[in-house]
Amino acid sequence: LSHFSLRQCCVPTVYAMKLVDESELAAALDAIKPHVAALDAAVAQSKELLEGNILYMHQSTELNPKNEAKQRNLLSLAASLPVEDSLVIEIGFNAGHSSLLMLSAHPQLRIIAFDLCEHSYTRPCFNILADAFPGRLQLVPGRSQQTLPRWARENQLRADLIHIDGAHEPEAAKADLQNAKAVARHGAWVVFDDTCFSPLRAVWSEALEAQLVEPPSESITFCPTNRHGIARYVRAPARRAAATEDLLWELAPILEHRGRMRHVLVLAPTDHGQDSLLGYLSKHRLWRGNQPATSKKLCSNNTERHQSAWLSLPLRCDLPGDPFPCLVQLVAPHFSNLQQISDCFPLVDGALVVVDCAEGLTEEFCQIFGKAMTQGLQPVLFLNKLDKLLSLQGDNELCYQRLAQIVDRLNDIIEESPARLSRLAVESGNVIFGRGSLSVAESIGGWGFGLDDLVAAQATRKHWTADQVAKLKPRLWGEHFYNGRSWGSSGERGFCKLVLQPLREIFTMLESATPQEMQQLRSLGIVPKDDLVGNAWKQSAMEAWLPLVDILVSAVANKVPAPAAPPSNSVFYAARCLQTTDGQHLALGRHVDPQRIAHLTLPRAVPATIGSWLLNGPAAVPLSTLKASPGTMLGIPVESASVGAITVG
């Protein structure tokens, strides 16, 4: 009962802001009833009257219906924070009801609470929640106007959400609001309570006018209420306008937050379209912006055909309802060099598996995939060149069997692994179908879909209700057949009827391209680019309908975990040394637990200079003014190049 799985039931794994509805709030409150009862008992034992809080009326245990909007907003904000490395600073713990609500909404969220501890029930209530959520709650006693600045000086932790519900004197509340910015991450949320009282409402209005905080964007929905204010702390407003085009300005909030990163190995049998795919993803989602003048060019990692030219490809994944994107850092070693691939295992936490679904799997690839699974890398599968399979095989059922065979074979390997990994499941969103791109040079025509994406596209056109969508989705993969009247064990397979056959019809229409057919396709959003011809023209139409870049990168961000916090005795492990065009050597790696590489005998390199670099495709960007989170993948200057894996330090 210590964790209500709100994130699983109503909020995507990637930390997009979504307002919980009334039924979800009711389920959350029901799940924490045992904890609430324990807090109520501790208050009763203290013989003190309970101050008003997010659940109850003042000096009462009667539920306050006017606070439902506050409850939904706070629950939604807590659930939206990154899974890893997220922190809340709460000013005003009282009996812990707000802390309980936030802790229950998020599986790993930590809270540091500042409170006067003037009530005799505060510490007993804290102890109850600290036992229920071990390692996730800390109490700092004393007046927050003094304890918070001191804590900021003595600690490097910074918060994603500030909840201010402390002193109600205007000057004290103003000091809390200003002091809390020092412990806030870039763009952190701030919830300022009790704006229904005119003195505190004036403090909040002044903060907005002074651009200490700024309202949330219009794309984010909260329950309207006059009982608290919600905003984000403004990032250095004096220089923001000039800095928004700078690469490091964009990257700072991400590199400083481990929960906003994904480190992912690209695995593929040679010549399964992975080089075209990576060229396409890089063109559309490689980090752009004005780089520091001291940035350097990297020498190409590979010049062979069907190999990525760049080992490190940090991609941008924009998230709905969040001004800060996620960094999906792809690592693309030589696809046929098993040693290079194995050397990259300690750098990553997941694998983007690219398979030409017409060609299928090779035994050599299955072996390296098995080694990756043994290392605990969570896979996301991209079944590439689906159009090729459809053109070579005219029978939809045989196409389905081909696709299912690939998924089942990889799942058998996952099952054999000692690591606890999620299986590849088409219905869960970690299997994507489509076409990577036509060629490395063109980097166009990338289209693809998970089942959710295709159902959403169809639902809009056919005006399906939410109930119809919910009933249909489970029937789009597996042993589900439609006989023309009902679903059962005979007839045409759901995936063939509702996925493969519509795709065939679209390709047929693009081939003949009559005015009537093109008008019909345009009504679906399938619009080719005017300046293209032939296959590029057709594939660009599919890209307009189902753009692969957002679908695939979002799937990776959703399904691959963020890097774990390295222990205090961590070592910097580098898989490869890359060279800049001016001859400097940069070791690409990250800090890891020594146990993860204990089985390896590695040479040790000496750092050439202090500092670290982001290897951004063809460029090395110095991070001299930016403090990256522990566990970030970086380039460290070393005195000499090394052929294989090393440690640095």
Secondary structure by P-SEA (a helix, b strand, c coil): ccccccccccccccccbbbbcaaaaaaaaaaaaaaaaaaaaaaaaaccccccccccccccccccccaaaaaaaaaaaaaaccccbbbbbbccccccaaaaaaaaaccbbbbbbbccccccaaaaaaaaaaaaccccbbbbbcccccaaaaaaaaccccccbbbbcccccaaaaaaaaaaaccccccbbbbbbcccccaaaaaaaaaaaaacccccccccccccccccbbbbbbbccccccccccccccccaaaaaaccccbbbbbbbbccccaaaaaaaaaaacccccccccccbbbbcccccccccccccbbbbbbbbccccbbbbbbbbbcccccaaaaaaaccccccccccccccccccaaaaaaaaaaaaabbbbbbbbcaaaaaaaacccaaaaaaaaaaaaaaaaaaaaaccccccccccccccccccccccccccccccccccaaaaaaaaaaaacccaaaaaaccccccccbbbcccccccccccccccccaaaaaaaaaaaaaccaaaaaaaaaaccccccccccaaaaaaaaaacccaaaaaaaaaaaccccccccccccccccccccccccbbbbbbbcccccccccccbbbbbcccccccccccccbbbbccccccccccbbbbbcccccccccccc
